[in-house]
Amino acid sequence: MDQQHHTYSIERLLQYKSDHEEWVRVRLSKDQQCDGLSRQKKTVTETVWSTLLPVTHLPDYVFSGECTVPEADVRPLIKWPSDKRILAPFIVRGGQLYAFNNLSELDSPFAMIVDPLSVKRHSVSDWWGQPDFERWFVELLNRTVNKITGRLGLKLDRDHHRYYFEPDEPGKEKRVSYLSVGGGRSERNVAWNPHFRHNDEAKRHWEHLAVGLRFHKLVQSSWGLAIRPERRFTSDGFASLEGKATGKKNTKRKSRMYNFDVLKEVQFWRDFLSQGKPRITCLFGKQALVIENALVSGSITWPEVAGDEAVRMAASYEDDLLTLAELYEASDFDEFDAAAGDIDTDQGEPLED
């Protein structure tokens, strides 16, 4: 089927599945559907790990201001803060530039682009339930991810919306150290030229660890960052491979990945993205985004499988004085001195001196 994707399209396979389920529903009684099945008497309670990192601090406001510069031309005009920790994600929509940074400040990264007198402040809570505004907020969050990954040396694959490692030098494989699921330090290839097992000859492609990162709204005012481990294939470590060969390689990798394999991949990425810290902290001046480095998990009781060992996550990240200071700083940044008459609505209100 993998080699006949035109004949066996996704739509056709889904139709096969739907037709079979309908056949079972119509032709078999409820008792017949359960023939041959028995309830397992012995159960076990285990922890199930998700691929989500919880967001514990969100920016409270989005600032907007008149912008006559096309979005593609904004970046060269940004006045980057002397504090390298400050990020400046932005979008331009309808002649307005939107950002988490306070655009009314004279030392704003966008001071050369936005007139401070035109700036409005929008309460993020007023944007919930409004599709356009909520989508713009998610875009700002996802562009923050671009900043995080870029500073860690990851490359952006725009066509597939994922980030990946590249070799530091042509022809030289790249390895990265990380904290494994078992809690010990380990090292692995992140951009490498695979070899055949039978003769150790190099294959005609390179393999790269890649990851999809997207913010998702879980419930009202509760968000998470989803980690989706992926692979990227290139011809020489840089030039992307496309077509059937790439799809076949990806399918082969995924078919061999089980729950514990996925957990190991997710553990690698959360360790790398946080740089071994208890959380990922993004500062925007007087606001912050904080992503806790602890996978969302839950307990489930289900039938015990003989010989099956429970997955245990031994990797953990403890606070020290430096990480606690970062957290305090991020929390302190969320406090605004609201001026009299500075009222927020979904349309925003001008900031008053």
Beta strands, then each sheet from edge to edge (+ up, - down):
strand 1: 43-49
strand 2: 52-57
strand 3: 61-66
strand 4: 90-93
strand 5: 96-99
strand 6: 120-123
strand 7: 155-157
strand 8: 162-164
strand 9: 174-179
strand 10: 185-192
strand 11: 206-219
strand 12: 222-234
strand 13: 279-283
strand 14: 288-292
strand 15: 297-303
strand 16: 349-350
sheet 1: 1+ 15-
sheet 2: 7+ 8- 11+ 12- 2+ 14- 13+
sheet 3: 4+ 5- 3+ 6- 16+
sheet 4: 7+ 8- 11+ 10- 9+
end
